[in-house]
C-alpha cells in the first residue's frame, strides 16, 4: 500500500495534556505507511477576516504545513461540551480566505481522551459538524472516545492496557484504509 503523510492537531495547548499522550500513542501505533507529523497552532493569533489579504507568518506556516499532508487526524479534549477555542481558531485560519480551505477533500479522523466516562463524545460531534462544513471527508467508524485513567498511556506513548493498545492500533489501521479509499475517489489534482 502507498505511504500517506498525515498531519495531526492536538486540541489542547497544555504541555501535559492527556490528548498529547494519546497522540504520542497513536503515532507509535500507526502503520508504517502513515508518516505522522504534528501540526502545531499555538502561535496563531485570533482569526479575523482582516488578515485574509495578507496572513501573518504563523498562519502562513500553518497553512503550508496542512498543504504538505494528505490527511489530518484531530486529537482533542472536550471543553464545556465542545472543542477548545484554540482548535476552533486553527480551523478558522485553515479554512480561510474564501476558496482556500485547507481541509477540502482531505481525509480526516477525530479521536480524543477525557477523564470523564463518555470521553470526548460531545466535543467530537461538535468538531465533526465543523469539518463537514469544511468539506473534509471523515472516517465515521470506528468511533473512539477514550476514557483516560492514570497510567493508561505513558508520556512516551506506551499504552499500558493491552485492550486499549489493540483498539488504538486498529483505529490507526482503519484510518490508513480510509485515507487510501478517499484518495482513490478524490484524487488531489481532480
C-alpha positions in Angstrom: 0.0 0.0 0.0 1.0 3.6 -0.6 2.5 5.8 2.1 0.5 8.8 3.2 1.6 11.9 5.0 -0.7 12.6 8.0 -0.7 15.8 10.0 -2.2 15.7 13.4 -3.6 18.5 15.5 -3.7 18.2 19.3 -6.7 20.2 20.5 -5.1 21.1 23.9 -2.4 23.6 24.2 -1.3 22.2 27.6 2.2 20.6 27.6 1.0 17.8 29.9 -2.2 17.2 28.1 -3.6 13.7 28.1 -4.5 14.2 24.5 -0.8 14.8 23.7 -0.1 11.4 25.4 -2.9 9.9 23.2 -1.4 11.5 20.1 2.1 10.0 21.0 0.4 6.6 21.4 -1.3 6.9 18.0 2.0 7.9 16.3 3.7 4.8 17.8 0.8 2.5 16.8 0.3 3.9 13.3 1.0 1.5 10.4 4.4 2.2 8.8 2.6 3.5 5.7 1.4 6.6 7.7 4.1 9.3 8.0 2.8 11.2 11.1 3.7 14.9 11.8 2.3 17.2 14.4 1.0 20.5 13.0 1.2 23.0 15.9 -1.1 26.0 16.1 -0.1 27.6 19.5 1.3 30.8 17.9 -1.7 31.6 15.7 -3.4 35.0 16.6 -7.2 35.1 16.9 -8.6 34.8 13.4 -10.2 37.9 11.7 -11.0 38.3 8.0 -8.9 41.5 8.2 -6.0 39.1 7.7 -7.3 37.4 4.6 -5.4 39.7 2.2 -2.1 39.1 4.0 -1.8 36.3 6.5 0.7 36.7 9.3 3.8 34.4 9.2 2.4 31.9 11.8 -0.8 31.5 9.8 1.1 31.1 6.5 3.3 28.4 8.1 0.2 26.6 9.5 -1.5 26.6 6.0 1.8 25.4 4.4 2.0 22.5 6.9 -1.5 21.5 6.1 -0.8 21.7 2.4 2.1 19.3 2.9 -0.1 16.5 4.3 -2.6 14.2 2.6 -4.8 13.7 5.7 -5.5 15.1 9.1 -6.0 13.5 12.5 -7.7 15.6 15.2 -6.9 14.5 18.8 -9.0 16.7 21.0 -10.2 17.2 24.6 -13.7 18.4 25.4 -14.0 21.8 26.9 -17.5 22.9 28.0 -19.1 20.2 25.8 -17.3 21.4 22.7 -13.8 21.7 21.2 -11.2 24.0 22.7 -11.1 27.6 21.4 -7.6 27.3 20.2 -8.5 24.3 17.9 -11.5 26.2 16.5 -9.3 29.2 15.9 -6.9 27.0 14.0 -9.7 25.5 11.9 -10.9 29.0 11.1 -7.4 30.0 9.9 -7.1 26.9 7.8 -10.4 27.4 6.1 -9.7 30.9 5.0 -9.5 33.0 2.9 -12.6 32.0 0.9 -11.7 29.5 -1.7 -8.5 28.4 0.0 -9.9 25.9 2.5 -7.1 23.6 3.6 -9.5 20.8 4.7 -11.5 20.5 1.5 -11.4 16.9 0.1 -8.7 16.0 2.7 -9.4 12.7 4.7 -9.8 13.3 8.4 -10.4 11.4 11.6 -11.4 12.5 15.1 -10.4 11.0 18.4 -10.0 12.3 22.0 -9.4 11.4 25.6 -11.0 12.6 28.8 -11.1 11.6 32.4 -14.9 11.7 32.0 -16.8 8.4 31.4 -18.1 9.5 28.0 -14.6 10.5 26.8 -14.9 13.4 24.3 -18.1 12.3 22.6 -19.8 15.7 22.6 -16.7 17.6 21.5 -16.2 15.1 18.7 -19.8 15.7 17.4 -19.1 19.5 17.5 -15.9 19.1 15.6 -17.5 16.8 13.1 -20.1 19.4 12.3 -17.3 22.0 11.7 -15.4 19.5 9.5 -18.5 18.7 7.5 -18.8 22.4 6.6 -15.1 22.4 5.7 -15.8 19.6 3.2 -13.4 17.2 4.9 -14.2 13.6 4.3 -14.5 12.0 7.8 -13.8 8.5 9.0 -17.1 7.7 10.8 -16.1 4.3 12.2 -14.7 3.2 14.4 -15.6 5.9 16.8 -13.1 6.4 19.6 -14.0 8.0 22.9 -11.1 7.2 25.3 -11.8 7.2 29.0 -8.4 8.2 30.3 -7.3 6.8 33.6 -4.0 7.5 35.4 -1.2 5.5 33.8 -3.2 4.4 30.8 -0.6 6.0 28.4 2.9 6.9 29.4 4.5 10.2 28.3 6.4 8.4 25.6 3.2 6.9 24.1 3.4 3.4 25.5 -0.1 2.1 26.2 -0.3 0.1 29.4 -3.6 -1.6 28.9 -3.5 -4.3 26.2 -7.1 -4.0 25.1 -6.7 -0.2 24.6 -3.5 -0.7 22.7 -5.2 -3.1 20.4 -8.1 -0.8 19.9 -5.9 2.2 19.1 -3.7 0.1 16.8 -6.9 -1.0 14.9 -8.1 2.6 14.8 -4.9 3.7 13.1 -5.1 0.8 10.6 -8.7 1.7 9.8 -7.6 5.3 9.3 -4.9 4.2 6.9 -7.5 2.2 4.9 -9.9 5.2 4.9 -7.3 7.5 3.6 -6.5 5.1 0.8 -10.2 4.8 -0.2 -10.7 8.6 -0.2 -7.6 9.2 -2.2 -8.8 6.8 -4.9 -12.2 8.5 -5.1 -11.0 12.1 -4.6 -7.5 12.4 -6.2 -5.6 15.5 -5.2 -5.4 17.1 -8.6 -9.1 16.3 -9.6 
